[in-house]
Amino acid sequence: MQHIGSLNTLRQREPNTIFFSNLKKAVEAITAELLVNNWPLKVNYTAVYRGVKQRKFYSCDFDVAGTKVFRIKVVPRVLNPALPRLGIDENPIR
């Protein structure tokens, strides 16, 4: 999440980065946080999935009275890549 717009000059805040194990959990967490804080639900699984598939990211801006307040951006990242085989050959006896 990144704070944007003219309100950001009044209340400086750092962008937040949160990692999730899969897209469904990310969308559920975003939706829950938006509901708790009374923001409109502009984020849904289908929109996020399509955005990530087509553009490699999903982005949605939230505004109050026409002034942008923050942006949610979902970007896929590989957190646990496959482990290398370390150059060890298969056991010939088995």
ZAVO-548736 format. One record per atom (N, C-alpha, C, O, CB): chain; atom name; x negated, y negated, z negated. Coordinates in steps of 0.1 Angstrom, whole numbers. Glycine has a CB too. Layout:
% residues N
chain,atom,c1,c2,c3
A,CA,X,Y,Z
...
% end
This chain:
% residues 94
chain,atom,c1,c2,c3
A,N,-8,12,0
A,CA,0,0,0
A,C,-9,-12,0
A,O,-19,-13,-7
A,CB,10,0,-12
A,N,-5,-22,8
A,CA,-13,-34,9
A,C,-3,-46,8
A,O,7,-47,14
A,CB,-20,-35,23
A,N,-7,-55,-1
A,CA,1,-68,-3
A,C,-2,-77,8
A,O,-14,-80,11
A,CB,-1,-74,-17
A,N,8,-83,15
A,CA,6,-92,26
A,C,15,-104,25
A,O,23,-105,16
A,CB,9,-84,39
A,N,13,-113,33
A,CA,22,-125,34
A,C,17,-136,25
A,O,7,-135,18
A,CB,36,-121,30
A,N,25,-147,25
A,CA,21,-159,17
A,C,22,-157,2
A,O,16,-164,-5
A,CB,30,-171,21
A,N,31,-148,-3
A,CA,32,-145,-17
A,C,19,-139,-23
A,O,16,-140,-34
A,CB,43,-136,-20
A,N,11,-133,-14
A,CA,-1,-127,-18
A,C,-11,-137,-23
A,O,-20,-135,-31
A,CB,-8,-119,-7
A,N,-10,-150,-18
A,CA,-19,-160,-22
A,C,-16,-165,-37
A,O,-25,-169,-44
A,CB,-19,-172,-13
A,N,-4,-163,-41
A,CA,0,-167,-54
A,C,-4,-156,-64
A,O,-8,-159,-76
A,CB,15,-169,-55
A,N,-2,-144,-60
A,CA,-5,-132,-69
A,C,-14,-123,-62
A,O,-9,-113,-56
A,CB,8,-125,-74
A,N,-27,-125,-63
A,CA,-37,-117,-57
A,C,-37,-102,-62
A,O,-38,-101,-74
A,CB,-51,-123,-58
A,N,-36,-93,-53
A,CA,-36,-79,-58
A,C,-44,-70,-48
A,O,-44,-73,-36
A,CB,-22,-73,-59
A,N,-51,-61,-53
A,CA,-59,-52,-44
A,C,-49,-41,-38
A,O,-39,-37,-44
A,CB,-70,-44,-53
A,N,-53,-37,-26
A,CA,-45,-26,-20
A,C,-47,-13,-28
A,O,-57,-10,-34
A,CB,-50,-23,-5
A,N,-36,-5,-28
A,CA,-36,8,-35
A,C,-38,19,-25
A,O,-31,19,-14
A,CB,-24,10,-43
A,N,-46,29,-28
A,CA,-47,41,-19
A,C,-44,53,-28
A,O,-50,55,-39
A,CB,-61,42,-13
A,N,-35,62,-23
A,CA,-31,73,-31
A,C,-31,85,-21
A,O,-27,84,-10
A,CB,-17,72,-37
A,N,-37,97,-26
A,CA,-38,108,-17
A,C,-27,119,-21
A,O,-25,121,-33
A,CB,-52,114,-18
A,N,-21,125,-11
A,CA,-11,136,-14
A,C,-16,148,-6
A,O,-23,148,4
A,CB,3,131,-9
A,N,-11,160,-11
A,CA,-15,172,-5
A,C,-7,175,8
A,O,-12,183,17
A,CB,-13,184,-15
A,N,4,169,10
A,CA,11,171,23
A,C,21,159,25
A,O,23,151,16
A,CB,19,184,23
A,N,26,158,37
A,CA,34,146,41
A,C,47,146,34
A,O,51,135,30
A,CB,36,147,56
A,N,53,157,31
A,CA,66,157,24
A,C,65,151,10
A,O,73,143,6
A,CB,71,171,23
A,N,54,155,3
A,CA,52,149,-10
A,C,49,134,-10
A,O,54,127,-19
A,CB,40,157,-17
A,N,42,130,0
A,CA,39,116,1
A,C,52,108,4
A,O,54,97,-3
A,CB,29,113,13
A,N,60,112,13
A,CA,73,105,16
A,C,82,106,3
A,O,89,96,1
A,CB,80,112,28
A,N,83,117,-4
A,CA,91,118,-16
A,C,86,108,-26
A,O,94,101,-33
A,CB,91,132,-21
A,N,73,107,-28
A,CA,68,97,-38
A,C,71,83,-34
A,O,74,75,-43
A,CB,53,99,-40
A,N,69,80,-22
A,CA,72,66,-17
A,C,86,63,-19
A,O,90,52,-23
A,CB,67,64,-2
A,N,95,72,-15
A,CA,110,70,-16
A,C,114,68,-30
A,O,121,59,-33
A,CB,117,82,-10
A,N,108,76,-39
A,CA,112,75,-54
A,C,107,61,-59
A,O,114,55,-67
A,CB,105,86,-62
A,N,95,57,-55
A,CA,90,44,-60
A,C,98,32,-55
A,O,100,23,-62
A,CB,75,43,-56
A,N,102,33,-42
A,CA,110,23,-37
A,C,124,22,-44
A,O,129,11,-47
A,CB,113,25,-22
A,N,130,33,-47
A,CA,143,34,-54
A,C,142,28,-68
A,O,150,20,-72
A,CB,148,48,-54
A,N,131,32,-75
A,CA,130,27,-89
A,C,128,12,-89
A,O,133,6,-99
A,CB,117,34,-95
A,N,122,6,-79
A,CA,119,-8,-79
A,C,129,-16,-70
A,O,126,-27,-67
A,CB,105,-10,-74
A,N,140,-10,-67
A,CA,151,-16,-60
A,C,147,-22,-46
A,O,152,-33,-42
A,CB,156,-28,-68
A,N,139,-15,-39
A,CA,135,-19,-25
A,C,144,-10,-15
A,O,147,1,-19
A,CB,120,-17,-22
A,N,147,-16,-4
A,CA,155,-8,6
A,C,147,4,11
A,O,135,4,12
A,CB,159,-16,18
A,N,154,15,14
A,CA,147,28,18
A,C,145,27,33
A,O,154,32,41
A,CB,156,40,15
A,N,134,21,38
A,CA,131,20,52
A,C,122,32,56
A,O,120,34,68
A,CB,123,7,55
A,N,118,40,46
A,CA,108,51,49
A,C,116,64,48
A,O,123,67,38
A,CB,96,51,39
A,N,115,72,58
A,CA,120,86,58
A,C,111,95,65
A,O,102,91,72
A,CB,134,86,65
A,N,112,108,62
A,CA,103,118,67
A,C,101,118,82
A,O,90,118,87
A,CB,107,132,62
A,N,112,117,89
A,CA,112,118,103
A,C,104,106,109
A,O,96,108,118
A,CB,126,118,109
A,N,107,94,104
A,CA,100,82,109
A,C,85,83,107
A,O,77,80,115
A,CB,106,70,103
A,N,81,88,95
A,CA,67,89,91
A,C,60,99,100
A,O,49,97,105
A,CB,65,92,76
A,N,67,111,101
A,CA,61,122,109
A,C,59,118,124
A,O,48,120,129
A,CB,71,134,109
A,N,69,111,130
A,CA,67,107,143
A,C,57,96,145
A,O,49,96,154
A,CB,81,101,149
A,N,56,87,136
A,CA,46,76,136
A,C,32,82,135
A,O,23,78,143
A,CB,48,66,125
A,N,30,91,126
A,CA,17,98,125
A,C,13,106,137
A,O,2,106,141
A,CB,16,107,112
A,N,23,113,143
A,CA,20,121,154
A,C,17,113,167
A,O,8,116,174
A,CB,32,130,158
A,N,24,102,169
A,CA,23,94,181
A,C,11,84,180
A,O,4,82,189
A,CB,35,86,183
A,N,10,77,168
A,CA,0,66,167
A,C,-12,69,157
A,O,-20,61,155
A,CB,7,54,163
A,N,-11,81,151
A,CA,-21,85,140
A,C,-19,77,127
A,O,-28,78,119
A,CB,-35,83,146
A,N,-8,69,126
A,CA,-5,63,113
A,C,10,59,113
A,O,16,58,124
A,CB,-14,50,111
A,N,15,56,102
A,CA,29,50,100
A,C,27,38,92
A,O,20,38,82
A,CB,39,61,94
A,N,34,27,96
A,CA,33,15,88
A,C,47,9,87
A,O,55,9,97
A,CB,24,5,95
A,N,50,3,76
A,CA,63,-3,73
A,C,62,-15,64
A,O,56,-14,53
A,CB,74,7,67
A,N,66,-27,69
A,CA,65,-39,61
A,C,78,-41,53
A,O,89,-38,58
A,CB,63,-51,70
A,N,77,-47,41
A,CA,88,-50,33
A,C,88,-65,30
A,O,78,-71,27
A,CB,88,-42,19
A,N,100,-71,31
A,CA,100,-86,29
A,C,112,-90,20
A,O,121,-82,18
A,CB,102,-93,43
A,N,111,-102,15
A,CA,121,-109,7
A,C,124,-122,14
A,O,115,-130,15
A,CB,117,-110,-8
A,N,136,-124,18
A,CA,141,-137,24
A,C,132,-141,36
A,O,128,-152,37
A,CB,141,-148,14
A,N,128,-131,44
A,CA,120,-134,56
A,C,105,-135,53
A,O,97,-137,62
A,CB,124,-146,62
A,N,100,-134,41
A,CA,86,-135,37
A,C,81,-121,34
A,O,86,-114,25
A,CB,84,-144,25
A,N,71,-117,42
A,CA,65,-103,40
A,C,59,-102,26
A,O,51,-112,22
A,CB,55,-100,51
A,N,61,-91,19
A,CA,56,-90,6
A,C,45,-79,5
A,O,34,-81,0
A,CB,67,-86,-4
A,N,48,-67,11
A,CA,38,-56,11
A,C,40,-47,23
A,O,51,-47,29
A,CB,38,-48,-2
A,N,30,-39,26
A,CA,31,-30,37
A,C,27,-16,32
A,O,17,-15,25
A,CB,21,-34,49
A,N,34,-6,36
A,CA,31,8,33
A,C,25,14,45
A,O,32,13,56
A,CB,43,16,27
A,N,14,20,44
A,CA,8,26,56
A,C,4,41,52
A,O,-3,43,42
A,CB,-5,18,61
A,N,8,50,61
A,CA,5,64,59
A,C,-4,69,70
A,O,-1,67,82
A,CB,18,73,59
A,N,-16,74,66
A,CA,-26,78,75
A,C,-31,92,71
A,O,-34,94,59
A,CB,-38,68,75
A,N,-31,102,80
A,CA,-35,115,77
A,C,-51,116,74
A,O,-58,110,82
A,CB,-32,125,87
A,N,-55,123,64
A,CA,-69,125,61
A,C,-71,140,57
A,O,-63,145,50
A,CB,-74,115,50
A,N,-82,145,61
A,CA,-86,159,57
A,C,-93,158,44
A,O,-104,152,44
A,CB,-94,167,68
A,N,-87,162,33
A,CA,-94,161,20
A,C,-103,173,17
A,O,-113,171,10
A,CB,-83,159,9
A,N,-99,184,21
A,CA,-107,197,18
A,C,-110,204,31
A,O,-102,213,35
A,CB,-99,206,8
A,N,-120,200,38
A,CA,-124,206,51
A,C,-128,221,48
A,O,-131,225,37
A,CB,-135,199,58
A,N,-127,229,59
A,CA,-131,243,58
A,C,-145,244,54
A,O,-154,236,58
A,CB,-128,250,71
A,N,-148,253,45
A,CA,-162,255,40
A,C,-170,262,51
A,O,-165,271,58
A,CB,-162,263,27
A,N,-183,258,52
A,CA,-191,264,62
A,C,-195,278,57
A,O,-193,282,45
A,CB,-204,256,65
A,N,-199,287,66
A,CA,-203,301,63
A,C,-216,301,56
A,O,-220,312,52
A,CB,-202,310,75
A,N,-223,291,55
A,CA,-236,290,48
A,C,-247,298,55
A,O,-258,301,49
A,CB,-235,294,34
A,N,-245,303,67
A,CA,-255,311,74
A,C,-256,325,69
A,O,-266,332,73
A,CB,-268,304,73
A,N,-247,330,61
A,CA,-248,344,56
A,C,-241,353,66
A,O,-229,351,69
A,CB,-241,345,42
A,N,-248,363,70
A,CA,-242,373,79
A,C,-233,383,72
A,O,-234,385,60
A,CB,-253,380,87
A,N,-225,389,80
A,CA,-216,399,74
A,C,-224,412,70
A,O,-234,415,76
A,CB,-205,404,85
A,N,-219,418,59
A,CA,-226,430,54
A,C,-225,441,64
A,O,-214,445,67
A,CB,-219,434,40
A,N,-236,447,69
A,CA,-236,457,79
A,C,-231,471,74
A,O,-226,479,82
A,CB,-249,459,85
A,N,-231,473,61
A,CA,-226,486,56
A,C,-211,487,55
A,O,-206,498,56
A,CB,-232,488,41
A,N,-204,477,54
A,CA,-189,477,53
A,C,-183,477,66
A,O,-171,477,67
A,CB,-184,466,45
% end
